[in-house]
Amino acid sequence: MTKAVDAIGLAALRSPIPVRDSPRSPSRPPARRRKRLKLRFGRMMFAGVVIYLIGAGAVGELQLLKVQQDTHVVTTQLSQVQQHNRSLERQATYLRSTAGQAAAVRSQLHYAPSGTTPIIVKTSP
């Protein structure tokens, strides 16, 4: 008896699934089933938030790159100005000395003073 029940169960499992025939005219081919994309509000909101975060991150990265580039340009200009200031300070220090004043008189006035007479440089207001 158990063998008969097992045989019936196996036959039921192996039998093909019945196909439902719809009443159609034989001249018209069967229509294809279209898959419909189910969009739910929650999924759309989640996708919108993800797209917004990606866009905001990209814009933030671009702004950060621009700020870094501007910082590099300003830092380079600052170092050039500081180097020029140091050069001017050295030149001013040299021109305050006696040797610097003599060199300035020689280069600007084309005058070669003797070493015994001190040079007095007067500036007009």
C-alpha positions as CSV (number, residue, x, y, z in Angstrom):
1,M,0.0,0.0,0.0
2,T,2.8,2.5,0.8
3,K,4.4,1.7,-2.5
4,A,1.2,2.6,-4.3
5,V,0.9,5.9,-2.4
6,D,4.6,6.7,-3.2
7,A,4.0,5.9,-6.9
8,I,1.0,8.2,-7.0
9,G,2.9,11.0,-5.3
10,L,5.8,10.7,-7.7
11,A,3.5,10.6,-10.7
12,A,1.8,13.8,-9.5
13,L,5.2,15.5,-9.0
14,R,6.4,14.5,-12.4
15,S,3.3,15.4,-14.4
16,P,3.4,18.6,-16.4
17,I,1.8,21.8,-15.1
18,P,-1.5,22.4,-16.9
19,V,-1.5,25.4,-19.1
20,R,-4.6,27.6,-19.1
21,D,-5.9,28.2,-22.6
22,S,-7.6,31.5,-23.1
23,P,-10.3,31.8,-25.8
24,R,-8.5,33.5,-28.6
25,S,-9.1,33.5,-32.3
26,P,-6.7,31.2,-34.1
27,S,-5.6,33.9,-36.6
28,R,-4.2,36.3,-34.0
29,P,-0.8,35.3,-32.4
30,P,-0.6,35.4,-28.6
31,A,0.3,38.7,-27.2
32,R,3.6,39.1,-25.3
33,R,3.4,39.9,-21.7
34,R,5.0,43.1,-20.9
35,K,6.9,43.4,-17.7
36,R,5.8,46.5,-15.8
37,L,8.2,48.3,-13.7
38,K,6.7,48.9,-10.3
39,L,7.9,52.2,-8.9
40,R,6.9,52.9,-5.4
41,F,7.2,56.2,-3.7
42,G,9.6,55.0,-1.0
43,R,12.0,53.6,-3.6
44,M,11.8,56.7,-5.7
45,M,12.6,58.8,-2.6
46,F,15.5,56.6,-1.7
47,A,16.9,56.8,-5.2
48,G,16.4,60.6,-5.2
49,V,18.3,60.9,-1.8
50,V,21.1,58.7,-3.1
51,I,21.4,60.7,-6.3
52,Y,21.4,64.0,-4.3
53,L,24.1,62.7,-2.0
54,I,26.3,61.6,-4.9
55,G,25.8,65.0,-6.7
56,A,26.4,67.0,-3.5
57,G,29.6,64.9,-2.9
58,A,30.8,65.6,-6.4
59,V,30.1,69.3,-6.2
60,G,31.9,69.4,-2.8
61,E,34.9,67.6,-4.2
62,L,35.1,70.1,-7.1
63,Q,34.9,73.0,-4.7
64,L,37.6,71.5,-2.5
65,L,39.9,71.1,-5.5
66,K,39.3,74.7,-6.5
67,V,40.0,75.9,-3.0
68,Q,43.2,73.8,-2.9
69,Q,44.3,75.2,-6.2
70,D,43.6,78.8,-5.0
71,T,45.5,78.1,-1.8
72,H,48.5,76.8,-3.7
73,V,48.5,79.9,-5.9
74,V,48.3,82.3,-2.9
75,T,51.0,80.4,-1.0
76,T,53.3,80.6,-4.1
77,Q,52.6,84.4,-4.3
78,L,53.2,84.8,-0.6
79,S,56.5,83.1,-0.7
80,Q,57.6,85.2,-3.7
81,V,56.6,88.4,-1.9
82,Q,58.4,87.3,1.3
83,Q,61.5,86.6,-0.8
84,H,61.3,90.0,-2.5
85,N,60.8,91.7,1.0
86,R,63.9,89.9,2.3
87,S,65.9,91.1,-0.7
88,L,64.7,94.7,-0.2
89,E,65.5,94.5,3.5
90,R,69.1,93.4,2.7
91,Q,69.4,96.1,0.2
92,A,68.1,98.8,2.6
93,T,70.5,97.5,5.3
94,Y,73.4,97.7,2.9
95,L,72.4,101.2,1.8
96,R,72.3,102.4,5.4
97,S,76.0,101.4,5.8
98,T,78.8,103.7,4.8
99,A,80.0,101.3,2.1
100,G,76.4,101.1,0.7
101,Q,76.1,104.9,0.6
102,A,79.4,105.2,-1.2
103,A,78.3,102.5,-3.7
104,A,75.0,104.3,-4.2
105,V,76.8,107.6,-4.9
106,R,79.1,105.9,-7.3
107,S,76.3,104.1,-9.2
108,Q,73.8,106.9,-9.2
109,L,75.9,110.1,-9.4
110,H,78.9,108.5,-11.1
111,Y,81.1,110.1,-8.5
112,A,84.0,108.3,-7.0
113,P,84.7,109.9,-3.6
114,S,88.0,109.7,-1.9
115,G,88.2,107.4,1.1
116,T,89.1,110.2,3.6
117,T,86.0,112.4,3.3
118,P,82.8,110.8,4.6
119,I,79.8,111.0,2.3
120,I,76.7,112.6,3.6
121,V,73.6,111.8,1.7
122,K,70.8,114.3,2.1
123,T,67.3,113.5,1.1
124,S,65.0,116.3,0.1
125,P,61.4,116.2,1.5
